[in-house]
Every structure is written in C-alpha cells, then in structure tokens.
Amino acid sequence: MNSLRFLLYNIRYATGTGRRFNLPIPGAGYLKRTDSNLKRIIEFINSHDPDIVGLVEVDTGSFRTRYVNQAEAVADALGHYSAYQCKYGERSINHRLPIVRNQANAFLAAPRVHGERFHYFDTGIKRLIIELELDDVAVFLVHLSVKYRHRHYQLRHLHEVIKATKKPVIVAGDFNTFWGEHEMYLFMEAAGLQNANVEGLPSYPSYSPRQQLDFILYSRGVTVTRFEVPDIQLSDHLPLLCDFHISG
C-alpha cells in the first residue's frame, strides 16, 4: 500500500452542535438522540472515501444512540474494519457508569489491516492509545487530557510507545493543545514528527475556529500530498482530511 487517505474527526458522540446544545442546562446536548446527526456524519465521511478514519468521541451503544454502536455503524456504511475501545483507564470507575462506559475512540480501515493494539497512559482520565498496524505504516489515535500537566506526561508516554515502532508512523487525534503546535514542539522534535497542517489551520470550535486542537503528525517515510480542514459543522470540532504517500 503506497498511498492512503486519512480522515480524523472528533464527532462529539454525534450529539451535534449549535447554541441549543446547552439548553435547558449546560451539557444537555450530550443526552439527546443522535440518529439523524450520525446519518449526516456517515454521509460526509463516505463522500470523501477515506482508507482510514480516526473517530474521537464515539458512542459504542448507550441509550442516547438507541444502543447502536456508532463505530460499527460508520464502518458498515463504508465497508471498513473497525477497532474501538472505551477511552478511560482499564480500572477507571467510568467503566461502570451509564453512557460514560460507552464513550470510546475508534479506528475504521479498509482491508489489509494486520491488527490493533490498545495502550494506556498512566495519568489523566482519558488514557486510551489505539495502534493500528497496516502493511507499510503504523497509525496511532489519541485523545489527550484537558489538563496541561497531564498532557505533557501523556506526550512523554506516547513518545516511548511510538519509538518502539519499526515502521513509519502517523500519530493523530484530539490533543487538547490550547496553545496549538507550540505546546507540541518538544514532543514532535523528540519523536521526529511533522505536522501535516503546515498552515496551522484551526479546528475548534467548528462554528468559528480559533484553536488547533486536532493534529495529524507523521514521521519519515511518509509524504503528505494533500491536507484540508473541511468546513462541516456536525460536531464542535472540524474534521481533518489528509492524503499520504508511503515511500516504503
């Protein structure tokens, strides 16, 4: 496999966005039904025909989705393989809480996947790292802590995980970097990674983007041939779309 298209999207559990999200009380939108918005998200993703999709904030089957696993629903629509896991630590109390225990991250990929591995940070609430191994590249998906100190412990851990990989790597996700790429500099230098978003285009909030929270990073052996941030407001984040060439 010499080239691929990767779409990264924090879909906010398909709960939508807009001014009414926090009515009648802050966060009320997280309890609303997701059926119609998930359908629009699927249509959007399908229209770009990606080889790999990284979904952050996906619901694997709570009552708000009518017990539909969103990762599997999107994968089925694309004809893809899916790998997903609850994003909290394995021993976290969140594994026992309604709705929260179904909050996950997911990879969707066309055939030729060798397998997935689940790693966990040792600090922060959101601890999951998903590693997806393909023929010529290993892809990692993360959702880092909102706490600055925890993020930097997590970046150090992530560096150790990817350093053990023999193939070229792509590292993507919602890094919650409220200071943008400046906060990522030392990690990227140590890991030998570059940002596909060379113009520093913001991805959050989707209605008026001001912050670069979402990243697709890549190592030597990977060449970016296209990058864009589509203006589609189905979540509070904008998606990232990137075409890569794997040089072998």
N, C-alpha and C positions, 0 to 999 in steps of 0.2 A: 504494500500500500504506500504509494508515493505522495498522495495529496489527500487532504480531508477538509471538511467544513465543520467548524465547531460553533455551536450556539450556547451561550451561557445566559441563564435567566433566573433571577430571584423572583418567583411568581407570587410570593406572599400567600401561599396556600390557595391561590385563585380567588381570594376574598375581595379583590378589586381595589379601587382607589377612589379618590374624589372627596369633596367636602362632607358628604353624608356618611363617610366611613366611621367617624367618631360620634355619631348620633344613634341613640339618645344619650349615651355615655361614652367617654373615651375608650377606644378599643372595641366598641360594639360590633364593628365590621368583621372581626375575627370569628364571630359566632353565626354569621349569615351564610345562607346557602351559596354554593359555589358552582352549581351545574352550568349555568349559562356562560359565566366568565371562563370556566375551564374549556368549554367548547370553543370560545373565541381564541384562547391561548393555543389550543391544538391547531386550529386553522392557521394561525400566524406561524407557528413553528413549522408546520407541514409545507407552507408556501415557500420556505427557504431551503427545504430539502437537505437538512444537515446530516452529516455522517455521525456526529457525536453531539449529544445535548447534555449539558450540566444544569440540573434544576436544583436551586436552593429554595428552601421553604416549601416543601411539597407535603401534602397530607396523604397518608397511606391508608385511610379508611375510617375516619371518625364520623359522627352523626352529621356534621356540617356538610360533608360530601355525599350524604346518604350511603355511607360505608363503601364508597368507590375509592379504590386505590388510585390516586392521581398519576403516580409514576407508571403504573401498568396501563392506565387508560391512554396516556400520551404515547407510550411505547407501542401499544397495539395499533393505534392510529397511524404510526409511522412505519410499522413493521420492524421495530427495533427490539433488541435485547434490553432488559432493564436490570439495574443493580441499585438497591436503596437500603437505607438503614436509619434508624432513629438517630438524631444528631446529638443527643445528650450522652454523657458518660454511661458506661455499661451498668454501673452501680448507682446511678442517679435515681432519686425519688421520682423524677419526671417519667420514668418508665412505667410508673403505676398510676399516673394521673390521666383522667379522661381528656381527650383531644390532644393534650401535650404529648402523650406517648405515641401519637401518630404523626408527630411533626418530624420530618426527615429531610435528607438531601438525596439526590438520585442522579445516576448516570444512565443515559439511554444511548445505545450504539447499534449501528448496523452490524451484520455478521463479521466474523474474523476477530472476535474478542477472545483472548486467552483466559481471562478470568478477572475477578475483582478481589481486592483485599481491603479490609477495614482496619484502620489505625485510629488511635485515640490520643488526643492531647492529655497531659496530666494536670492541666489547670484550665479554669474557665467553665462556664455552663455548657456552651456548645463545643463539643470535643471531637466530633467525627472528622476523619480524613478518609475519603474514598479514593483508592488507587485502582485505575482501570488499565489493564495491560493489553495493548494491541500489537500487531506484528512488529512495527518499527518505532513505537513511541509508548511511553507510559504517561497517563494523564491523571492528575490529582485534583480533587474537588474539596474545597473547604468553606466554612462559614465561621469567621473568627469572632472573638469576644468584642463586645462594645467597650470594655474596659481597657484603657491604654496599656497598663502594666501586664495584664493577662495576654493581650495581643502579642506583646513582644516575647513573652515566654513561649507562646504558641509558634511564633515565627522561628525561634531557635529550634524548637522541636521539629517543625516542618523541614527545616534545613537538613537536619540529621536524617529524616526519612528519605528525602529525595536524593541525598548524597549517596545512599546505598544502591541507587538505581543505575543500571548499566546502559540503558537506552536513553535517547534524547527524551526530555520531559516537557510537558505542558502543565502549568500549575494555575488553576483558575478558581474563582469563587467570589463571594462577598467578604472582603477583608475588613469592612467597617473602619477603614482608614480615614478618619475625619480630617486629616491633614494631607490626604492624597498620596502621591508617589513619594514625597519627601519622607514619609514615615516608613516606606518600604526600601529605601536606598541601601542600607547596610545588608539587609536580607538578600536583596537582588544581587548585590556585588559578591557576597559570600557564596551564593548558590550559582552564580554565573547565568543569571536570568535577565531577559529583556522584556520590556512592556510592549505588547502588541499595539497598545493605544498610544502611539507616539505623539499625538496632538494633545493628550491629556483631556479628552472629551469627558465631561461629567455624565454620570448615570443616575444620580439621585438628587432630589425627588423627581419622579418622571414628569410631573406637570410643569416643573420649572427647574431643570437640572443645574445643580451648583457644585456637587461634590463627586469625586471619583472614588466610589466605594468598591466597585466591581472591577476585577482585573483578569486578564488572560496574559500569563507570563510564559516565556518559552526559552529553552536552552539552545546551545549549539547543536547543529544537526537539523534544526527546524527553521524554515524561512517563511515569513509572512508574505502572502501575496495580496491580501485584501483584509481591511478591517473597517467596521462601521458600528455605530450605535443607533439602531433603528428607533424612530420616534413612534412608539406604540405604547399607549397608556392603559395597559391591562393590569398593572401592578404598580407599587410605589417605586420600583426600580425600572430602568430601561434595560433591555437585553443587550448583549454584546455578540457580534457576529464576526467570525474570523476564518479566513481560508489560509491553510498552511500547506507548505510543501515539505515533505520529509526527505532529506538528502541521503538517508541510508545509514 
